[in-house]
């Protein structure tokens, strides 16, 4: 992994400390050199070791546990160890610690710290590797390799002796995805067909065939012949590994608006290069970037895609409206404006024209996409029902049903 990648926090320092029978806790080796002060008069250092020494070499009750402490600007994580045997005072207490910025997420380094401690403990118990004056200087080289390799490549292989080595690799940590809703549309970020293997889960194999950026979850379950709950799980699994993202059902009644990120994304070369070829229909002349940017800026709350297309004659430009809006959503500078119907004054509607259960869902908590999928009706039909329930007609006027946009 390239150095400085935002995926992992950078290691600021690695140091090895022991409990000296005369001096108490002290740093024996540190990389880079002299970054951690060992005297009050030191300048240009990360922090003073004396301020945290009681946590680096703690009492026996904390040994054998992962210990994290913080200074004003940094966090130190280590796994202190106490070994008993033929040592001065009958014990040997030490710790190998990693230093990070105070705000860093250390969850991916916790197993690294534990494993390094476990290997060094085994070496000490087998051959007194840490406490012997003949072999202990090798710890400095281990610190150097840990610091360089983990920062640069997120992995390392360090041979200690003919029987022991430190093999480390930091694996990606993915947050749990948001719940998958039946009316959401999965959009593949990679070519899933090239990644499919025969040993995949049967539901996953079926579901992947219908992920095209158009089908919503409920329709994918129907086309694949899979249980809806299993379909949600399969799509959630793909979301976890960040190979798909969820977008909204595309309808010409949708509304969109720009995000603030358009201010800097508009100047990104890769956005400009990718947009035209992606949003233009095959065989049509690709509009220039300023024209496309102008069209994006005209998407506003209160104006549907159909109205936008008609007013700016988008059809004549050869632009695919679905791909045009999905490109902005994927790049992060466009977002959908959802409608949430709210029934203000409940009144029994005409049961012959309104499907059962619709009125109960008009509580301002359910978007029109959910209602469309739930009752298998497009926006024109759903709008008719809302007019019937609200006791009014005309575009944008639903009488006792108020539309919330957000």
MARZA-630712 format. One record per residue (C-alpha): residue in one letter; x, z, y. Coordinates in nm, 3 decimals. Example, Ala and Ser with C-alpha at 12.3 -4.5 7.8 and 13.67 -1.06 7.14 Angstrom:
<atoms>
  loro       xx       zz       yy
     A    1.230    0.780   -0.450
     S    1.367    0.714   -0.106
</atoms>
This chain:
<atoms>
  loro       xx       zz       yy
     X    0.000    0.000    0.000
     X    0.143   -0.086    0.341
     X    0.288    0.191    0.544
     X    0.047    0.332    0.796
     X   -0.264    0.211    0.614
     X   -0.568    0.402    0.737
     X   -0.689    0.456    0.383
     X   -0.455    0.753    0.329
     X   -0.316    1.012    0.568
     X    0.056    0.980    0.631
     X    0.288    1.250    0.498
     X    0.468    1.400    0.798
     X    0.716    1.604    0.595
     X    0.795    1.733    0.245
     X    0.986    2.058    0.195
     X    1.094    2.290   -0.083
     X    1.095    2.667   -0.019
     X    1.194    2.966   -0.230
     X    1.188    3.343   -0.203
     X    1.547    3.452   -0.140
     X    1.625    3.810   -0.248
     X    1.816    3.872    0.077
     X    1.641    3.653    0.337
     X    1.289    3.642    0.200
     X    1.096    3.310    0.219
     X    1.318    3.023    0.332
     X    1.327    2.643    0.330
     X    1.601    2.508    0.104
     X    1.542    2.132    0.155
     X    1.319    1.932    0.384
     X    1.261    1.560    0.447
     X    1.301    1.438    0.719
     X    1.572    1.682    0.815
     X    1.515    1.954    1.076
     X    1.151    1.866    1.145
     X    1.038    2.217    1.051
     X    1.198    2.486    1.262
     X    1.370    2.773    1.084
     X    1.469    2.955    1.404
     X    1.271    3.043    1.719
     X    1.500    2.840    1.949
     X    1.457    2.507    1.768
     X    1.320    2.218    1.976
     X    1.121    1.900    1.895
     X    0.986    2.025    1.565
     X    0.649    2.012    1.392
     X    0.611    2.389    1.372
     X    0.806    2.707    1.301
     X    0.839    2.800    0.934
     X    0.820    3.174    1.007
     X    0.460    3.128    1.125
     X    0.344    3.008    0.783
     X    0.602    3.155    0.543
     X    0.358    3.415    0.406
     X    0.131    3.130    0.288
     X    0.409    2.906    0.156
     X    0.557    3.190   -0.053
     X    0.251    3.413   -0.093
     X    0.192    3.732   -0.296
     X    0.163    3.691   -0.676
     X   -0.219    3.686   -0.660
     X   -0.209    3.344   -0.485
     X    0.059    3.191   -0.705
     X   -0.068    2.930   -0.947
     X   -0.335    2.821   -0.700
     X   -0.364    2.538   -0.450
     X   -0.295    2.687   -0.105
     X   -0.362    2.511    0.226
     X   -0.275    2.653    0.566
     X   -0.292    2.511    0.917
     X   -0.095    2.528    1.239
     X   -0.214    2.405    1.576
     X   -0.144    2.040    1.491
     X   -0.063    2.025    1.119
     X   -0.187    2.120    0.772
     X    0.042    2.229    0.489
     X   -0.062    2.203    0.127
     X    0.131    2.342   -0.170
     X    0.102    2.502   -0.513
     X    0.315    2.820   -0.513
     X    0.459    2.925   -0.848
     X    0.601    3.252   -0.974
     X    0.804    3.251   -1.297
     X    0.917    3.571   -1.465
     X    1.226    3.604   -1.676
     X    1.601    3.654   -1.638
     X    1.603    3.619   -1.260
     X    1.712    3.852   -0.985
     X    1.421    4.097   -0.939
     X    1.289    3.949   -1.268
     X    1.096    3.667   -1.098
     X    1.154    3.331   -0.930
     X    0.904    3.227   -0.663
     X    0.903    2.877   -0.508
     X    0.679    2.608   -0.356
     X    0.701    2.236   -0.284
     X    0.479    2.154    0.014
     X    0.346    1.846    0.191
     X    0.276    1.840    0.566
     X   -0.001    1.629    0.725
     X   -0.181    1.603    1.057
     X   -0.437    1.879    1.103
     X   -0.737    1.643    1.084
     X   -0.618    1.464    0.767
     X   -0.837    1.454    0.457
     X   -0.623    1.603    0.179
     X   -0.864    1.556   -0.113
     X   -0.664    1.265   -0.257
     X   -0.336    1.458   -0.236
     X   -0.458    1.772   -0.412
     X   -0.402    1.632   -0.766
     X   -0.062    1.498   -0.650
     X    0.048    1.845   -0.537
     X   -0.073    2.002   -0.862
     X    0.107    1.749   -1.081
     X    0.440    1.777   -0.895
     X    0.422    2.153   -0.930
     X    0.336    2.127   -1.300
     X    0.631    1.896   -1.377
     X    0.882    2.106   -1.183
     X    0.758    2.421   -1.352
     X    0.812    2.262   -1.695
     X    1.165    2.157   -1.593
     X    1.247    2.507   -1.474
     X    1.115    2.668   -1.792
     X    1.310    2.425   -2.014
     X    1.646    2.406   -1.836
     X    1.639    2.622   -1.518
     X    1.636    2.296   -1.319
     X    1.530    2.462   -0.993
     X    1.721    2.788   -1.008
     X    2.053    2.657   -1.144
     X    2.317    2.582   -0.875
     X    2.429    2.280   -1.078
     X    2.093    2.100   -1.086
     X    1.896    2.237   -0.788
     X    2.058    1.995   -0.533
     X    1.870    1.713   -0.709
     X    1.550    1.850   -0.555
     X    1.651    1.699   -0.220
     X    1.659    1.349   -0.371
     X    1.317    1.412   -0.525
     X    1.177    1.507   -0.184
     X    1.321    1.191   -0.028
     X    1.164    0.968   -0.291
     X    0.828    1.145   -0.270
     X    0.824    1.103    0.107
     X    0.925    0.735    0.110
     X    0.732    0.607   -0.192
     X    0.401    0.784   -0.132
     X    0.395    0.682    0.235
     X    0.491    0.321    0.160
     X    0.335    0.243   -0.178
     X    0.101    0.533   -0.264
     X    0.282    0.570   -0.596
     X    0.621    0.673   -0.730
     X    0.822    0.719   -1.050
     X    1.102    0.976   -1.037
     X    1.324    1.045   -1.338
     X    1.436    1.408   -1.347
     X    1.616    1.419   -1.682
     X    1.594    1.244   -2.016
     X    1.276    1.433   -2.105
     X    1.089    1.473   -1.775
     X    0.978    1.249   -1.491
     X    0.727    1.256   -1.206
     X    0.477    0.970   -1.233
     X    0.233    0.960   -0.942
     X   -0.030    0.717   -0.817
     X   -0.289    0.788   -0.550
     X   -0.618    0.626   -0.644
     X   -0.887    0.522   -0.395
     X   -1.148    0.780   -0.309
     X   -1.491    0.630   -0.251
     X   -1.772    0.830   -0.087
     X   -2.106    0.843   -0.262
     X   -2.324    0.551   -0.147
     X   -2.654    0.595    0.032
     X   -2.965    0.589   -0.189
     X   -3.068    0.237   -0.293
     X   -3.420    0.146   -0.181
     X   -3.638   -0.116   -0.348
     X   -3.672   -0.322   -0.028
     X   -3.297   -0.347    0.041
     X   -3.104   -0.669   -0.022
     X   -2.759   -0.648   -0.188
     X   -2.500   -0.890   -0.052
     X   -2.183   -0.955   -0.253
     X   -1.853   -0.913   -0.066
     X   -1.655   -1.069   -0.353
     X   -1.727   -1.335   -0.613
     X   -1.900   -1.120   -0.875
     X   -1.925   -1.404   -1.127
     X   -1.545   -1.416   -1.157
     X   -1.524   -1.041   -1.222
     X   -1.787   -1.018   -1.494
     X   -1.656   -0.916   -1.837
     X   -1.828   -0.913   -2.175
     X   -1.791   -0.537   -2.215
     X   -1.991   -0.463   -1.899
     X   -2.317   -0.270   -1.918
     X   -2.605   -0.500   -2.019
     X   -2.813   -0.411   -1.713
     X   -2.516   -0.479   -1.485
     X   -2.464   -0.823   -1.644
     X   -2.827   -0.914   -1.582
     X   -2.845   -0.772   -1.230
     X   -2.530   -0.944   -1.100
     X   -2.679   -1.288   -1.172
     X   -2.947   -1.238   -0.906
     X   -2.741   -1.082   -0.626
     X   -2.742   -1.366   -0.373
     X   -2.802   -1.200   -0.035
     X   -3.172   -1.304   -0.048
     X   -3.333   -1.112   -0.336
     X   -3.426   -0.752   -0.269
     X   -3.378   -0.479   -0.531
     X   -3.736   -0.490   -0.657
     X   -3.724   -0.867   -0.702
     X   -3.386   -0.847   -0.877
     X   -3.533   -0.601   -1.126
     X   -3.826   -0.838   -1.188
     X   -3.607   -1.150   -1.227
     X   -3.355   -0.969   -1.450
     X   -3.627   -0.812   -1.663
     X   -3.477   -0.466   -1.609
     X   -3.628   -0.127   -1.538
     X   -3.631   -0.064   -1.162
     X   -3.450    0.271   -1.192
     X   -3.172    0.114   -1.402
     X   -3.145   -0.169   -1.150
     X   -3.101    0.084   -0.868
     X   -2.826    0.259   -1.066
     X   -2.641   -0.067   -1.131
     X   -2.654   -0.167   -0.765
     X   -2.553    0.185   -0.659
     X   -2.251    0.153   -0.889
     X   -2.148   -0.172   -0.715
     X   -2.200   -0.004   -0.378
     X   -1.973    0.284   -0.484
     X   -1.684    0.044   -0.543
     X   -1.763   -0.134   -0.215
     X   -1.797   -0.481   -0.368
     X   -2.144   -0.527   -0.219
     X   -2.325   -0.408    0.092
     X   -2.694   -0.366    0.165
     X   -2.875   -0.571    0.428
     X   -3.241   -0.616    0.520
     X   -3.494   -0.863    0.386
     X   -3.477   -1.174    0.603
     X   -3.805   -1.278    0.758
     X   -3.864   -1.485    1.069
     X   -4.055   -1.187    1.206
     X   -3.737   -0.974    1.202
     X   -3.584   -0.844    1.525
     X   -3.214   -0.787    1.591
     X   -2.997   -0.650    1.868
     X   -2.624   -0.637    1.943
     X   -2.402   -0.336    1.884
     X   -2.131   -0.219    2.124
     X   -1.864   -0.349    1.885
     X   -1.940   -0.703    2.008
     X   -1.723   -0.617    2.311
     X   -1.402   -0.637    2.106
     X   -1.515   -0.834    1.801
     X   -1.600   -1.131    2.023
     X   -1.228   -1.169    2.093
     X   -1.115   -1.140    1.729
     X   -0.975   -1.471    1.606
     X   -1.095   -1.427    1.246
     X   -1.456   -1.371    1.361
     X   -1.448   -1.685    1.572
     X   -1.296   -1.893    1.291
     X   -1.536   -1.774    1.021
     X   -1.863   -1.777    1.212
     X   -1.918   -2.150    1.279
     X   -1.857   -2.283    0.925
     X   -2.063   -2.003    0.770
     X   -2.376   -2.023    0.988
     X   -2.397   -2.404    1.022
     X   -2.594   -2.609    0.771
     X   -2.399   -2.854    0.558
     X   -2.345   -3.191    0.725
     X   -2.421   -3.060    1.076
     X   -2.177   -3.039    1.367
     X   -2.038   -2.687    1.410
     X   -2.125   -2.542    1.754
     X   -1.839   -2.391    1.953
     X   -1.789   -2.013    1.961
     X   -1.917   -1.955    2.319
     X   -2.245   -2.124    2.224
     X   -2.281   -1.911    1.910
     X   -2.194   -1.596    2.105
     X   -2.457   -1.684    2.365
     X   -2.719   -1.721    2.091
     X   -2.623   -1.381    1.947
     X   -2.664   -1.225    2.291
     X   -3.021   -1.358    2.310
     X   -3.133   -1.158    2.006
     X   -3.312   -0.857    2.154
     X   -3.571   -0.593    2.057
     X   -3.921   -0.731    2.104
     X   -3.815   -1.090    2.028
     X   -3.858   -1.209    1.671
     X   -3.622   -1.455    1.504
     X   -3.899   -1.714    1.507
     X   -3.949   -1.677    1.884
     X   -3.571   -1.688    1.939
     X   -3.538   -2.005    1.731
     X   -3.824   -2.177    1.914
     X   -3.707   -2.081    2.265
     X   -3.343   -2.186    2.215
     X   -3.418   -2.482    1.985
     X   -3.189   -2.335    1.719
     X   -3.313   -2.575    1.452
     X   -3.168   -2.877    1.637
     X   -2.824   -2.712    1.640
     X   -2.812   -2.710    1.261
     X   -2.786   -2.330    1.241
     X   -2.915   -2.143    0.936
     X   -3.097   -1.845    1.089
     X   -3.062   -1.628    0.778
     X   -2.687   -1.680    0.753
     X   -2.654   -1.647    1.131
     X   -2.808   -1.298    1.136
     X   -2.644   -1.183    0.812
     X   -2.299   -1.280    0.947
     X   -2.350   -1.055    1.249
     X   -2.472   -0.769    1.030
     X   -2.178   -0.800    0.788
     X   -1.923   -0.812    1.070
     X   -2.086   -0.509    1.230
     X   -2.185   -0.642    1.572
     X   -2.554   -0.703    1.497
     X   -2.817   -0.465    1.367
     X   -3.176   -0.494    1.256
     X   -3.450   -0.338    1.470
     X   -3.703   -0.192    1.226
     X   -4.076   -0.143    1.282
     X   -4.238    0.183    1.175
     X   -4.622    0.176    1.192
     X   -4.788    0.504    1.293
     X   -5.165    0.555    1.256
     X   -5.271    0.776    1.549
     X   -5.641    0.831    1.479
     X   -5.720    0.811    1.107
     X   -6.046    0.628    1.045
     X   -6.162    0.497    0.707
     X   -6.075    0.126    0.705
     X   -6.262   -0.152    0.532
     X   -6.168   -0.086    0.169
     X   -6.244   -0.444    0.075
     X   -5.958   -0.580    0.282
     X   -5.704   -0.297    0.291
     X   -5.503   -0.213   -0.025
     X   -5.531    0.148   -0.147
     X   -5.249    0.372   -0.029
     X   -5.150    0.167    0.277
     X   -5.314    0.394    0.534
     X   -5.138    0.702    0.394
     X   -4.799    0.535    0.449
     X   -4.863    0.467    0.818
     X   -4.693    0.790    0.925
     X   -4.400    0.648    1.120
     X   -4.162    0.714    0.830
     X   -4.194    0.388    0.635
     X   -4.053    0.060    0.773
     X   -4.248   -0.262    0.741
     X   -3.992   -0.390    0.486
     X   -4.090   -0.108    0.253
     X   -4.460   -0.178    0.304
     X   -4.409   -0.551    0.240
     X   -4.234   -0.486   -0.092
     X   -4.464   -0.203   -0.195
     X   -4.784   -0.407   -0.142
     X   -4.625   -0.748   -0.217
     X   -4.721   -0.900    0.117
     X   -4.524   -1.085    0.384
     X   -4.536   -0.988    0.749
     X   -4.832   -1.216    0.842
     X   -5.056   -1.051    0.579
     X   -4.927   -0.703    0.659
     X   -4.993   -0.763    1.028
     X   -5.353   -0.861    0.949
     X   -5.401   -0.534    0.763
     X   -5.258   -0.336    1.055
     X   -5.499   -0.511    1.293
     X   -5.787   -0.428    1.062
     X   -5.686   -0.062    1.036
     X   -5.614   -0.028    1.408
     X   -5.933   -0.203    1.514
     X   -5.765   -0.456    1.740
     X   -5.634   -0.811    1.745
     X   -5.362   -1.002    1.926
     X   -4.984   -1.013    1.897
     X   -4.821   -0.676    1.944
     X   -5.151   -0.490    1.983
     X   -5.266   -0.289    1.682
     X   -5.514   -0.052    1.852
     X   -5.497    0.288    1.682
     X   -5.178    0.188    1.500
     X   -4.867    0.229    1.715
     X   -4.548    0.042    1.623
     X   -4.224    0.240    1.659
     X   -3.908    0.030    1.700
     X   -3.568    0.173    1.607
</atoms>
